Amino acid sequence: MSAAAFADWAKNPAWASDPVAASLLTVVSEWIQDHKPDIAADDPAAQLVCFEVTRDSLLAGELGPVVSFTKTAAHRTRSATIDRAALERFITDRHRRMLGLPLRAGPRGCFKAGDY
């Protein structure tokens, strides 16, 4: 999801040029790709999850996943460092179900027939 599309969905034009929003979109997209590598880039569920997690993270403000933030007034420099582990707090069971991810780890085994 692009920052412009995100700002349009959120009805907040200022987020289109916000570097924190762009960084959060990238991190959330990478998290989705890491957990479901075969998902299409235009998957509607993935776009909705990306939107909701990014929106909720931005609305959390100082309690969100941004660890450090640098802002320079002259010549306008802004940067943010995002803690991926803190971002995962905003990914709910509902989001996992939307992506088709299991909520809990299930038992796995590989046993030969007759070897038990």
Phi, psi and omega per residue, in radians:
M1 nan 2.354 3.135
S2 -1.456 2.810 3.121
A3 -1.136 -0.598 3.125
A4 -1.168 -0.749 3.105
A5 -1.137 -0.695 3.108
F6 -1.070 -0.816 3.141
A7 -1.113 -0.622 3.109
D8 -1.171 -0.790 3.112
W9 -1.089 -0.683 -3.085
A10 -1.406 -0.158 -3.090
K11 1.024 0.651 3.137
N12 -2.364 1.579 -3.065
P13 -1.036 -0.436 -3.120
A14 -1.137 -0.475 -3.117
W15 -1.265 -0.232 3.127
A16 -1.154 -0.534 -3.124
S17 -1.912 0.157 -3.120
D18 -1.407 2.086 -3.125
P19 -1.144 -0.508 3.106
V20 -1.170 -0.748 3.107
A21 -1.085 -0.754 3.127
A22 -1.111 -0.711 3.121
S23 -1.153 -0.733 3.115
L24 -1.112 -0.723 3.093
L25 -1.036 -0.724 3.123
T26 -1.139 -0.790 -3.110
V27 -1.153 -0.734 3.125
V28 -1.145 -0.730 3.102
S29 -1.078 -0.720 3.103
E30 -1.148 -0.654 3.110
W31 -1.094 -0.751 3.123
I32 -1.114 -0.769 3.133
Q33 -1.130 -0.625 3.120
D34 -1.177 -0.651 -3.085
H35 -1.566 -0.360 3.101
K36 -2.513 1.399 -3.015
P37 -1.122 -0.436 -3.070
D38 -1.571 0.175 -3.103
I39 -1.334 2.474 3.138
A40 -1.294 2.624 -3.121
A41 -1.154 -0.481 -3.121
D42 -1.803 0.364 3.130
D43 -1.102 2.176 -3.084
P44 -1.105 -0.647 3.130
A45 -1.140 -0.733 3.134
A46 -1.136 -0.683 3.118
Q47 -1.146 -0.699 3.130
L48 -1.171 -0.734 3.092
V49 -1.085 -0.784 3.127
C50 -1.043 -0.765 3.121
F51 -1.093 -0.899 -3.054
E52 -1.126 -0.736 -3.120
V53 -1.177 -0.745 3.124
T54 -1.138 -0.777 3.117
R55 -1.053 -0.831 -3.127
D56 -1.117 -0.632 3.112
S57 -1.163 -0.720 3.118
L58 -1.179 -0.684 -3.128
L59 -1.232 -0.377 3.121
A60 -1.250 -0.338 3.097
G61 1.094 -2.188 -3.088
E62 -1.183 -0.337 3.121
L63 -1.546 0.040 -3.111
G64 -1.441 -2.890 -3.043
P65 -1.439 0.037 -3.139
V66 -1.364 2.054 -3.098
V67 -1.468 -0.819 3.121
S68 -2.426 2.630 -3.099
F69 -2.439 2.315 3.129
T70 -2.082 2.313 3.113
K71 -2.392 2.165 3.099
T72 -2.023 2.196 -3.063
A73 -1.266 -0.793 -3.123
A74 -1.302 2.251 -3.112
H75 1.100 0.174 2.949
R76 0.878 1.488 3.055
T77 -2.019 2.184 3.101
R78 -2.360 2.385 3.074
S79 -2.622 2.718 -3.117
A80 -2.464 2.545 3.030
T81 -1.965 2.221 -3.044
I82 -1.926 2.300 3.082
D83 -1.566 1.973 -3.080
R84 -1.113 -0.639 3.118
A85 -1.113 -0.663 3.109
A86 -1.229 -0.560 3.107
L87 -1.148 -0.582 -3.107
E88 -1.143 -0.287 3.050
R89 -1.125 -0.442 -3.103
F90 -1.542 -0.102 3.105
I91 -1.624 1.938 -3.023
T92 -1.648 3.023 3.063
D93 -1.065 -0.608 3.090
R94 -1.055 -0.741 3.115
H95 -1.121 -0.726 3.116
R96 -1.090 -0.741 3.104
R97 -1.114 -0.684 3.123
M98 -1.073 -0.607 -3.135
L99 -1.493 -0.135 -3.114
G100 1.391 0.413 3.132
L101 -1.632 2.544 3.109
P102 -1.202 2.568 3.120
L103 -1.378 -0.582 -3.125
R104 -2.357 2.659 3.110
A105 -1.193 2.366 3.127
G106 -1.795 2.810 3.121
P107 -1.189 2.522 3.111
R108 -2.313 2.607 3.078
G109 -2.848 2.727 3.112
C110 -2.365 1.726 -3.083
F111 -2.098 2.407 3.094
K112 -1.237 2.606 3.108
A113 -1.059 2.292 3.124
G114 1.398 0.121 -3.104
D115 -1.787 0.571 -3.123
Y116 -2.473 nan nan
